[in-house]
Amino acid sequence: MRPDPLAYLDAELDTLRTQGLYRQLRVLDGEQMAQASFDGRSVVNLSSNNYLGLTTHPLLRERAMAALRDLGVGSGSVRTIAGTMAIHVELERRLAIFKKTEAAVVFQSGFTANAGTVSAILGRDDAIISDELNHASIIDGARLSRATIKVFPHRDADAARAIVRDLPPPQRKLLITDGVFSMDGDLGALPALCDVAEEFGCIMMVDDAHASGVFGANGRGTIDHFGLHGRVDVQVGTLSKAVGALGGYVAGSRALIEFLHHRARPFLFSTSHPPAVAATCLAALDVLESEPQWIERLWENTRTFKAGLTALGFNTGISEGPITPVIVGDGALAMSLSDRLFREGVFAQGIAFPTVARDKARVRTIVTATHTPSQLQFALECFAKVGRELGIIE
């Protein structure tokens, strides 16, 4: 009998079980909502990126069904052959206007937008200066580019400047940061980093996935929030979180977008979005521009829940937005907190190494615009009960 060459993976999984870090995927039984059914249990859902509740918005449903009826279930090809549909072109036109740039291009996910762009515009002779907590898709794109990678301490623009200053002046340099960091919920040091980029002639890039639909006028992101239009060369956004659908995009100059059409491998080698997805994203842009109450409710709920956790004595770190970590330190303790909360009726996913540092394990919470005051109060009561039972708070 042939020996299993992957047998070592069982040992790795056993190690995770021993450490209390093994996780089974929780299964959503119905719609992605503020109160949802996971693994057959109705829980207050604090683990979704559905910031504005648009996954179930009536307009998005209607547009998706109309596109399905009129345009079919798929595009049938990659964009560069026969898969560029008029609805894709319209979505990109609207995104460029929304982000106040010359052009935009849609990718299959935010991950491929980051990885595909970084690896396309840089090569082995170039340098990437990256925040130490940037998203994995940025890290992978940097590795694929084969450029020299320099990492600066989190949000430390002075350290970034020192790194850039020591690089050869003629070398092409990309300075990159998340707009909102996905594990801690704090904002990147965008204004100061833009100063560094302009001082040394760097390409400035921002991954605004968790800022899209959340920060800035009508959810335009951190570039709008900080008033940095025209100072960021490459803007990455997502269609999978606050927009409620699927995909990512890059917005910038027309030359950047046309170059990505020719060199970004995820764009070149992946079938384009089903028309229903593109229609849904267009509808979401309409909602962002015409129904500001969703963002207002998101921030009202964010303030309420964050204040409640702080009053209970939990460590919520340096969060500045709807992503609010409850940091407990030990990985096994974070998983216990998550599991106990789930049994009480609250889904808040545990996060441990390697996603975060070994001593920074946490449960990660995200409130949405559609959470009700009673749901948030219930969640806080569950956090209080379980937190005291586990000795996390007094």
BAKOLKE-725203 format. One record per residue: x, y, z of N, C-alpha, C in turn; residue in one letter. Coordinates in steps of 0.2 Angstrom, whole numbers, plus 5000, padded with zeros to 4 digits. Each point is the difference from the previous one (the first is absolute). Layout:
BEGIN
XYZXYZXYZA;...
END
This chain:
BEGIN
500449945000499650065000500450065000M;499950054996500450064999499950045007R;500650025002500050055006499750064999P;499750035004499750074999500550055001D;500250044995500550055000499750065004P;499450005002499750065003499949985008L;500249945002499949985007500250055005A;500550044998500350055005499550055002Y;499550014996499550055001499549985006L;499949945001499649975006500450025006D;500650005000500450025006500050075002A;500050044994499950075001499350025003E;499549964997499350025003499949985007L;500449945002499949985007500450055004D;500550034998500350055004499650065001T;499650024995499550065001499549985005L;499749935000499549985005500350005007R;500649985000500450005007500050075003T;500250054995500150075002499350045001Q;499449964999499450045000499950044995G;500350004994499950044994499749974994L;499849945001499749974994499350034999Y;499850024994499350034999499749964995R;499349985001499649984994499650064997Q;499949994994499650064996499350005003L;499850065002499350015002499650014993R;499449965000499650004994499450055001V;499950054995499550045000499449974997L;499449995003499549964998499550044995D;500050075001499650044996500350064998G;499750065000500350064998500550035005E;500450044997500550045004499750065003Q;499849995006499750065003500250015007M;499850055004500250025006499949955005A;499449965000499849955003499949944995Q;500549955001500049954995500149935003A;499949954996500049935002500649974998S;500549985004500649974999500049935004F;500149954996500149935003499349985004D;499450034997499449985002499850055007G;500450045001499950045006499950084998R;499550035003499950074998500450045005S;500450044997500550045004500050084998V;500250045004500250074998500649994996V;500050034994500649994996500550065000N;500649995003500550055001500649984996L;499949964995500649974996500050024993S;499550034998499950014993500350074998S;500250004993500350074997499450034997N;499449985001499450034997499850075003N;500550045000499950075004499350035000Y;499850014994499450044999499349954999L;500149945001499449954999499850004993G;500450024995499850004993499949934997L;500249955003500049934997499249984999T;499650035003499349995000499650064998T;500350054998499650074998499649984994H;499350035000499649984995500250024993P;500350064999500250034994500649954997L;500449985004500649954998499749944997L;499549975004499749944998499650014993R;499750054999499650014994500550014994E;500550045001500550014994500349934998R;500249965006500349944998499549954996A;499450005002499549954997499950034993M;500050064999499950034993500649984995A;500650015003500649984996500049934999A;499849965004500049934999499549984995L;499450035000499549984995500250034993R;500350065000500250034993500749984997D;500549995005500649994997500349935002L;499749955003500249945001500449995007G;500349945001500349995007500750015000V;500350014994500750015000500350044993G;500650025000500350044995500349954994S;500249945003500249954995500750014998G;500450055002500750014998500450055004S;500650004999500450055004499950074996V;500250055004499950074998500350014993R;500649984999500450014994499849964994T;499649965000499849964994499250024999I;499649975003499350014999499550025006A;500450015005499650005007499950075002G;500150054996499950075002499350024998T;499550005005499450024998499850085001M;499550024997499950075001499950025008A;499749965003499950015007500650005005I;500549974997500750005004500350074998H;499950024994500350074998499650055004V;499450005001499650055004500250005007E;500149945003500250005007500750035001L;500449994996500750035000499950084999E;499650024996499950074999499750035006R;499549975003499750035006500549995006R;500449955001500550005005500650054999L;500250024994500550054999499750075003A;499350014998499750065002500050015008I;499849945003499949995007500650025004F;500649974997500650015003500450064998K;499750044995500350064998500749994996K;500049954996500649984996499850004993T;500549994996499950004992499749944998E;500249945003499749944998500049955006A;499749944998500049955005500049934997A;500249955003499949934997499849955006V;499649964998499749955005500449935000V;500149985005500349935001499549955003F;500249945001499649955002499950005008Q;500550035003500050015007500550065002S;499950025006500550055003500749975001G;500049945001500749965001500350014993F;499749984995500350004993500150074997T;499650055003500150064998500750035003A;500149985006500750025003500549964997N;500049945000500649954998500150014993A;499550014996500150014993500350074998G;499850055003500250064999500850015002T;500149985006500750015003500549964995V;499849944999500549964996500050024993S;499550044997500050024993500550064999A;499950055005500350064999500750015002I;500349955004500749995002500349944998L;500750015000500449944999500649995004G;500549964999500549985004500550065002R;500050054996500550065001499650055004D;499449995002499650055003500049995008D;499750055004500049995007499350015002A;499849965005499350015003500150025008I;499750055002500050025007499350005003I;500049955004499349975003499950015007S;499450025002499850005007500149925003D;500249995006500149935002499349975001E;499550035001499349975001499650004993L;500350014995499650004993499749934999N;499550004996499649944999500449954996H;499949945001500349944997500150014992A;499450034997500050004993500650054998S;500150055004500650054998500649965001I;500149965005500649975001500149954995I;499549964998500149954994500250044994D;499650054998500250044994500750025000G;500350035006500650025000500549944999A;499949945003500449954998500049984993R;499450004997500049984993500350054995L;500150065002500350054996500849995000S;500349965005500749995001500450075001R;499650055002500350065002500349995007A;500550055002500250005006499550035005T;499949965006499550025004500250035007I;499850065001500250035007499450015004K;500049985006499450015004500250055006V;499550055001500150055005499549985006F;500150025006499649995006499350034998P;499549975003499350024999499950075001H;499850034994499850075000500550055001R;500649985000500650045001500350044994D;499750054998500250044994500850025000A;500250025006500750025001500549944998D;499849945003500449944998499949984992A;499550024997499949994993500450044996A;500150075003500450054997500749985000R;500249975006500749985001500249944995A;499549964999500249944995500150034993I;499550044998500050034993500650044999V;500250045005500650045000500649964998R;500149945003500649964999500049964993D;499450004996500049974994500350044995L;500249974994500350044995499550044997P;500150064999499650054997499649984993P;500449974996499749984993499549945001P;500149965005499649945001499250025000Q;499649964997499350015000499849975007R;499550045003499849985007499350005001K;499749965003499349995002499950015007L;499650055002499950015008499349985000L;499849955005499449975000499749995007I;499450015001499749995007499249984999T;499849975005499249995000499750075002D;499450014998499750065002499749995007G;499749945001499749985007500349935000V;500349995006500449935001499449955003F;500049944997499449965001500049975006S;500549995004500049975006499950045006M;500350075000500050045005499550064999D;499850014994499550054999500350075000G;500650015000500350075000500250024993D;500150074999500150024993500750014999L;500249994994500750014997500250075001G;500750015000500250075001500150034993A;499450014997500050024993500350074999L;499850055003500250074999500850005000P;500349975006500750015000500449954995A;499749954998500349954995499950044993L;499550034999500050044994500550054999C;500250035006500550055000500749974998D;500149945003500649964999500049984992V;499549984998500049984993500150064995A;499750055002500250064995500750035001E;500349995006500650035001500549964996E;499949935000500549964997499849974993F;499450024997499849984994499749925000G;499849985006499749935000499350004997C;499849944997499349984998499749995007I;499450045001499649995006499449954999M;500049955004499449954999499749995007M;499350004999499649995006499549944999V;500049965004499449945000499550035005D;499450024997499550025003499449965001D;500149935001499549955000499550015006A;500350015006499550015005499850075002H;500250054995499850075000499450014995A;500049964995499550014995499349995003S;499650054999499350005003500050025007G;500550015003500050025007500350075002V;500650014997500350075001499950044994F;500150075001499950054995499350014998G;499950054996499350024998499749954996A;499449975002499749954996500449935000N;500550005005500449945000500549994995G;500350064997500550004995500749985003R;500149995006500649975003500450055004G;500649985002500550045004500350064996T;500149994993500350054996499550065000I;499449995000499550055001499950035007D;500149955005499950025007500650055002H;500649994997500650045002500150064995F;499550004995500150054995500650004995G;500249934998500649994996499949994993L;499550024997499849994993500650034996H;500349964995500550024996500749985003G;500049985006500749995003500149925001R;499549964998500149935001499949974993V;500649974997500049974994499649944998D;500049965005499649934999499549995006V;499450004998499549995006499749934998Q;500049965005499749935000499350005004V;499549984998499449995004499749944999G;499449985004499749944999499350014999T;499749954997499349994998499749955005L;500449975004499849945004499850015007S;500150065002499850025007499450055001K;500150065001499550055000499550004994A;500349994994499650004994499649945000V;500249945003499549955001500049944995G;500550014995500049954995500649965000A;500450014994500649964999500550044996L;500650005001500550034996500550055003G;500450024996500550065002500150044994G;500350065001500150044995500650055001Y;500350024995500650055000499850064997V;500150065003499850064997500650055000A;500150034994500650045000500050044993G;500650014997500150034994499849964994S;499850024994499849964995500649964998R;500650025000500649974998500149935005A;499950015006500049955005499549944998L;499450024999499549954999500149974993I;500250034995500149974993500649955001E;500550025004500649965001499849935003F;499550015006499849945003499649964995L;499650034996499749964995500549954996H;500650024999500549964996500449965005H;500150015006500549975004499849975007R;499450025002499849975006499749934999A;500449955003499849934998499349985003R;499850025006499349985001499550034995P;500150064998499550024995500149974993F;500649984998500149964994499749935000L;500049975005499949935000499449975005F;499650055001499449985004499450024996S;499549965000499350024997499750065004T;499750044996499850065003499349995004S;499850055004499549995005499349984996H;499649965003499349994997499750075000P;499650014995499650064999499650025006P;499749955004499650025005500450035006A;500649985001500550035005500150074998V;500250014994500250074997499350055001A;499549974999499350045001499950015007A;500249965004499950015008500550055002T;500650004998500550055002499750074997C;499850014994499750064998499450025004L;499649965002499550025005500250025007A;500649975002500250025006500350075000A;500350024994500350075000499450055000L;499449984997499450045000499850015007D;500049955004499850005007500550055004V;500749994999500550045004499850074998L;499950024994499950074998499350035002E;499549965001499350025001499749995007S;500349955004499749985006500650005006E;500250065002500550015005499849985007P;499449985001499849985006500449935002Q;500249964995500349945002500750015003W;500350054998500750015003499950035006I;499550055001499950035006499849955006E;499649954998499849955005500649965002R;500449984995500649965001500450045005L;500150065000500550045004499650015007W;499450005000499650015007500149935003E;499949954997500149935003500749995002N;500550024996500749995002500150045006T;499850065001500250045006499649965006R;499449984999499749975006500349945002T;500249954996500349945002500750015002F;500450044997500750015002500050035007K;499550055002500050025007499849955005A;499549964998499849955004500649955002G;500449984995500549955001500550035005L;500250074999500550035004499750015007T;499450025001499750005006500049945004A;500049944997500049945003500849985002L;500450044997500749985002500449964995G;499749994994500449964995500550054997F;500649974998500550034996499850004992N;499850064998499850004993500550044995T;500650005003500650024996500050074998G;500150014993500150074997499550014995I;499449965000499550014995499750074999S;499950014994499750074998499449994996E;499849944999499449994996499649945002G;499649974996499549955001500449935002P;500649994998500449955002500250015007I;499849965005500250015007500249935003T;500750005000500249935003499950005008P;499949945003500049995007500749965001V;500550045002500749965000500049975007I;500249945000500149965006500749975001V;500450004995500749985000500149934998G;499849955004500149934999499549974994D;500349964996499649984994499549955003G;500149955004499549965002499450035004A;500250055004499550045004499650044995L;500250034994499650034995499549954997A;500349944999499549954997499549985005M;500249995006499549995005499450055001S;500350065000499550065000499550004994L;500349994994499649994994499549955001S;500249945002499549945000499550015006D;500250035005499550015006499550054998R;500250054996499650054998499549974995L;500249964996499649974995499449965003F;500249965005499549965004499550055003R;500250065002499550055003499650034995E;500250004994499650034994500350064997G;500750005000500450064997500549974996V;500150014993500549984996500550054999F;500649995004500650054999500649954999A;500350004994500549954999500650015003Q;500349955003500750005003500550014995G;500650045001500550014995500749995004I;500449964998500649995003500649994995A;500649995003500649994995499949954995F;500250014994500450054997499650064998P;499450015000499650054998500250075004T;500149995006500250055004500649985005V;500450045003500549985004499849955006A;500549965002499849955005499750035006R;500250055002499850035006499450054999D;499750004994499550054998499449974998K;499949935002499449974998499350035003A;499550004996499450045001499449964997R;499450035002499449994996499950064997V;499850004993500050064996499250014999R;499850065002499350024999499950054995T;499549994996499850064995499250015001I;499850065002499350015000499850034993V;499449994998499750024994499550065001T;499850034994499450055000499449975002A;499949934999499349975001500049975007T;500550005004499949975007499550055004H;499649975004499550045004500350025007T;499850055003500250015007499949945005P;499549964999499949955004500549944999S;500249994993500549954999500750025002Q;500150065000500750025003500050005007L;499450025003500049995008500149935002Q;499649954996500149935002500749984999F;500350024995500749984998500550025006A;499950075002500450025006499949965006L;499349985002499949965005500449935000E;500049984994500349934999500850015001C;500250054998500850025001500150015007F;499650035004500150015007500049935004A;499549964998499949945004500649954998K;500249994994500549964998500750035002V;500150064999500650035002500249995007G;499550015005500149995007500149935001R;499649954997500149935002500749984998E;500350034994500749984998500550045004L;499850055004500550045003500450054996G;499650024995500350054995499950075003I;499450015003499850065003499849985007I;499950055004499849995007499250015001E;
END
